[in-house]
Amino acid sequence: MAKSRKEKHRCGICKSLLNGISSKGSKTQKKVSRPFSGLCVKCYERIFKLAKRYYANELREEEIELKYLPYIKSLKRVSEVF
């Protein structure tokens, strides 16, 4: 299903409205430059906290919610970031 032009941007995980993303302006003004730009701040922070614990072997893969797992697996060098 295609998104209508009037529809607001939403988080890819929790579906809450994203703040600071405008549908007006040029393409470069609409693009967010941070990683996982389609996520809200709460989900973004949660992913990095879980990834830090996962790669420090404090958390097993079975203990992570499935909706966060693909994002955590894409962060291969998270131990260098923290």
N, C-alpha and C positions, 0 to 999 in steps of 0.2 A: 504494500500500500504506500503510495507516494505521499510525502508530507506537503500539506498545503502551504502557500506562501505566508499566510497569516499565523500559522501555528508557531508557538514558542518553542525554544530549544529546551530539551529535558535531559536529565542524567541518564546514562545508559544502564545504570544498575537499579537505582531506586525510583526513577521516573519523576523526581522533583524538578521544578523549574530552575534553570540555570540563570544566575545573575551575571550581568555584564556582557552578555553576548547579544549583539544587535543584529537585526535582519536588514537594517538600512546601511547604505554606504557601499564602498567597493569591496571586492573579494578579499583584499589584504586587510581591510579594517574589520571584517567579520571573523577572520581566522585567529584562533588563540594559539600561542606559541609554546605553551607548556605541554609536557607529556600527559596523555590521557585527558585531553581537553574536553572530551564529551562527558566528563564526570563532574558531579558536584564536589565541593570541598570536603564534606564528610566522608564520602566514599573514597576520594583521592587519598585522604590521610589514613583511612582505615586500611587501604591496600598497602601503603608503604609501611605501616606498623606491622601488619601481618607478614609482609615480605621480609622484613628485618628479622622477625622471630623465626620464620620458616628457614631462611638461609643461615641462621645461627644455630640451627638444629634444636630450637626450643619448642617447635610446633611441627606436628606431623601433617602430611597432606590430607589425611582423613578428618582432621579437626578443623579444616578451613571450609567455609561455605562455598558451594559450587559456583555461585555467581562471582566470587572474587578470584577463583583459581586461575582462569586464563590470564588475567592481568598480572598476577603474581608470577606465573611461569614466564611471562614475557620480560620480566625484570631479572635478567641473568646476572648482572653485575651490581646487584643491590648492596652487597656487602662493601663494595668500594664507595658507594654513595654515602653510606652512614659511617 
